[in-house]
Amino acid sequence: MSATGDLELLDRVKSAREALFSELQRRIVGQSRTLELVMVSLLAGGHTLVIGVPGLAKTLLVHTLGKALLLATSRIQFTPDLMPSDITGTEVLQEDRAAGKRVFTFVKGPIFANLVLADEVNRTPPKTQAALLEAMQEGQVTAGGKSWALPRPFHVLATQNPIEAEGTYPLPEAQLDRFLLSIHMEYPSVDEEVRIAALTSTHFSDTINGVLTAEELLALQGLVLRVPAAEHVVRYAVALTRATRPGDDAARKVRDYILWGAGPRGAQHLMLAAKSWALLCGRPAPNVEDVRALAVPVLQHRMVMNFRAESEGVAPGDVIRHLVTEVPVPVSGA
């Protein structure tokens, strides 16, 4: 990364991170780790799954992001009766007065936005989830036998409520794998909760200033793809991903608790996230510590735990944190 233009973009990333974090904290109290991870996902051009109980400001976070990034934002409330056309749009019969006949016209659905909040995404049946999957994977939707490109940038921030199982449809592994990061939002601290109660029970100014335009965000996302990475860093990301897969040579915790490990996309997304985080920190290339810092949110939703793990309360993140301390850093060229 030696070109003057890229160095200028590197400075822009760091300044944008500080400005965006400041704007988000005008509405979001606490949740610093969540805000940082969402910024990592956006800069890397990925989609994000946020898991948390009601009332943790998941919806507010998306609306605030949309305003701070000057992005077109939409919200889709996923329910059991939601149909694919409710997301993608539908063809309606309209009068064409010039031609003197009626024609079908495609009316775009709420998926046609830069930032889409898929609220309680696991409450809708698989058929509707599949429509969202195509949009996330292909950047387009298909309706009436035609494909319609989605606007760029395009990001899905999906939410799940972890405490309710009745009336839900677990997301298929193929769709979970399309999320760059999964984030578990925690309860605020006592002081943060006091501040939340005080701010939301009185009048306060919550005007959000624009930090980046859609065009600027696309330019910064292009920079992430041009960031170089040392061979040993890439090899470490691959080694850490492969270590999540059970087998004769796997770590004991992996053999004991994991049914299926992360696939190759895990390593791809781990490198993208590490590059994104390095840029946000003002560094021109990622290191091993960047990979370690993003390992849990990148890999935990790509792993299938067995019955023993569920019965003993062992989560994917527990296994990944163990692997981070056990997997050695490969030697370049090895």
ABEGO torsion letter per residue (X at the ends): XABAAAAAAAAAAAAAAAAAAAAAAAABBEGAAAAAAAAAAAAAGBBBBBBBBBGAGAAAAAAAAAAAAGBBBBBBBBBAABBAAAAAEBBBBBBBAAAGBBBBBBBBBAABBABBBBBGAAABBAAAAAAAAAAAAAGBBBBGGBBBBBBOBBBBBBBBBAABABGBBBBBAAAAAABABBBBBBBBBAAAAAAAAAAAABBBBABBBBABBAAAAAAAAAAAAABBBBAAAAAAAAAAAAAABBEAABBAAAAAABABBBBAAAAAAAAAAAAAAAAAAGBABBBAAAAAAAAAAAAAAABBBBAAAAAAGBBAAAAAAAAAAABBBBBBGX
